Amino acid sequence: MAVEIRRILTMTQITHVEGGREVPEPTRMFAAMAVIRNPWFGRGFVEDMKPEIREHCPVLGELLTTELLRLSGGTIEGVGKASIVGMGGEVEHAQALTHSLWFGNQLREAIDAKTYLVFSNTRGAAGCTITIPMMDKDDGGRRSHYQTLQTTIPDAPAEDEIIVALGGSLGGHPHHRIGNRYEDLEEMGRSVDNPAGV
């Protein structure tokens, strides 16, 4: 089944003031989103989802990566992804289209990222909130780049649709002052390899 794309949407958010203070270098967050027909809709419990994953993920990964790079001017510091399946589908359908290397590696390779893409996957009705979490593309412990972009699409996802999204950022969240993960680990006497100390 070929990918059925109903709509592509993009978003740019530029923050100039946060906490009542001007942001010296405005931060930018971007989203590229596709509203597609759910390839598993109406088919009952599908045991082997790999054929549709292999067919859909490379197409969506290339399309959304291209749009995200266009929005950002080719430079991205923070990255993330999200998917929402309509009420007639399973959360596994949303996860199938974002938790595949055929999807995420296209963005990682395009920006030479070293971390995984932080994510959210859920089920919802048309107009529900799309939450795209992000973190630094190279350093998962760099809290300045822990950010979340939220938006909605008034008429999506329909019952038989899935929204698939990629997010990117330039600059960390405004007025970052909570330190980084490594400082906590050092103070707690823990290591990066065993942060819980178990």
C-alpha positions in Angstrom: 0.0 0.0 0.0 1.6 3.3 -1.1 1.8 6.2 1.3 -1.4 8.3 1.2 -0.5 11.8 2.3 -3.4 14.1 2.9 -1.5 17.2 4.1 2.0 18.5 4.9 2.2 21.2 7.6 5.1 23.2 8.9 5.6 25.5 11.9 8.2 27.9 13.1 8.2 29.3 16.6 10.5 32.2 17.5 10.8 33.3 21.2 11.8 36.9 21.9 10.6 37.2 25.5 10.4 34.6 28.2 9.9 35.1 32.0 9.4 38.8 31.4 12.9 39.1 30.0 14.1 39.7 26.5 15.9 36.7 25.0 19.3 38.1 23.7 19.4 35.6 20.8 15.8 34.6 20.0 15.4 30.8 20.0 13.7 29.0 17.1 11.8 25.7 17.0 10.5 24.1 13.9 8.1 21.3 13.1 7.4 19.4 9.9 4.3 17.2 10.0 2.5 14.8 7.6 -1.1 13.7 7.9 -1.4 10.3 6.3 -3.9 7.4 6.0 -3.2 4.7 8.6 -2.1 1.7 6.5 -3.4 -0.7 9.2 -6.8 0.9 9.7 -9.7 -1.5 9.6 -7.6 -4.6 9.2 -8.0 -5.9 12.8 -4.9 -7.0 14.7 -2.0 -7.0 12.2 0.7 -9.4 13.4 3.5 -8.4 10.9 3.7 -4.7 10.5 7.1 -4.7 8.7 5.9 -4.4 5.1 4.1 -1.1 5.8 7.0 0.1 7.9 9.5 -0.5 5.2 7.2 1.1 2.6 6.1 4.2 4.6 9.1 5.1 6.8 11.7 5.9 4.1 9.2 8.2 2.3 8.1 10.0 5.4 11.7 10.3 6.8 13.0 11.9 3.6 10.0 14.2 3.1 9.9 15.5 6.7 13.7 15.8 6.9 13.7 17.9 3.7 11.0 20.2 5.1 12.7 20.6 8.5 16.1 21.5 6.9 14.3 24.0 4.7 12.7 25.7 7.7 15.9 25.8 9.7 18.2 26.9 6.9 20.0 23.6 7.1 21.3 24.0 10.7 19.6 22.1 13.6 20.9 21.8 17.2 18.0 20.0 18.9 15.8 17.2 17.5 12.7 15.1 18.3 9.8 13.3 16.8 6.2 12.6 17.5 3.2 10.6 16.1 -0.5 10.5 16.9 -2.8 7.8 15.6 -6.5 8.5 15.2 -9.1 6.9 17.5 -9.7 4.0 15.1 -6.1 2.9 15.3 -3.6 1.5 17.9 -0.8 3.4 19.5 1.4 0.7 18.0 0.5 2.1 14.6 1.8 5.5 15.5 5.0 4.0 17.1 5.6 1.9 14.0 6.1 4.9 11.8 8.5 6.8 14.2 10.5 4.1 15.9 12.1 2.8 12.8 15.6 3.5 11.7 14.2 3.8 8.2 12.5 7.0 9.4 14.7 8.6 12.1 18.1 7.9 10.5 17.3 10.1 7.6 17.3 13.2 9.8 20.2 11.9 12.0 22.4 11.3 9.0 21.5 14.7 7.4 22.6 16.6 10.5 25.3 14.2 11.7 23.5 13.6 15.0 24.9 11.3 17.6 21.9 10.9 20.0 18.6 9.2 19.4 15.5 11.2 18.6 13.5 11.8 21.8 9.8 11.1 21.1 6.1 11.1 22.0 3.5 8.7 20.6 -0.2 8.7 21.4 -3.8 8.3 20.2 -6.1 11.2 19.8 -9.0 12.9 18.0 -8.9 15.7 15.5 -7.4 18.9 17.1 -5.6 17.1 19.9 -2.2 18.5 21.0 0.8 17.4 19.1 3.8 17.4 21.6 7.3 17.2 20.0 10.0 16.9 22.7 13.5 17.7 21.7 17.1 17.4 23.0 20.6 18.2 21.7 21.5 16.2 18.6 24.9 15.3 20.0 24.6 15.4 23.8 21.7 13.8 25.6 22.8 15.4 28.9 22.8 19.0 27.7 19.6 20.3 29.5 19.7 23.6 27.8 18.3 21.9 24.7 15.5 20.0 26.5 12.5 21.7 24.8 9.0 20.9 23.7 7.1 22.3 20.8 3.3 22.0 20.9 0.7 22.6 18.2 -2.6 21.3 16.8 -4.1 20.5 13.5 -7.9 21.3 13.7 -9.0 18.5 11.4 -6.5 15.8 12.1 -6.0 13.0 12.9 -9.2 11.6 11.5 -10.2 8.1 12.8 -8.3 6.5 10.0 -5.2 8.8 10.0 -1.8 9.2 11.6 0.1 12.4 12.2 3.9 11.9 11.9 6.2 14.8 12.9 9.8 15.8 13.1 11.0 18.7 15.3 14.2 20.8 15.4 15.6 23.7 17.3 18.2 26.4 17.0 19.3 27.6 20.4 18.4 26.2 23.8 15.4 27.1 25.8 15.4 30.8 26.9 17.3 31.8 30.0 18.5 28.2 30.7 19.8 28.0 34.3 19.2 24.5 35.6 22.6 23.1 34.8 23.2 19.9 33.0 22.9 16.2 33.8 26.6 15.7 34.3 26.7 18.2 37.2 24.0 16.2 39.0 25.8 12.9 38.4 29.0 14.3 39.8 27.3 15.7 42.9 25.5 12.4 43.5 28.7 10.4 43.0 27.1 8.5 40.0 28.5 7.7 36.6 27.0 8.4 33.2 26.9 4.6 32.6 25.0 4.0 35.8 23.0 7.1 36.7 20.6 5.3 39.1 23.5 3.8 41.0 22.1 0.3 40.9 
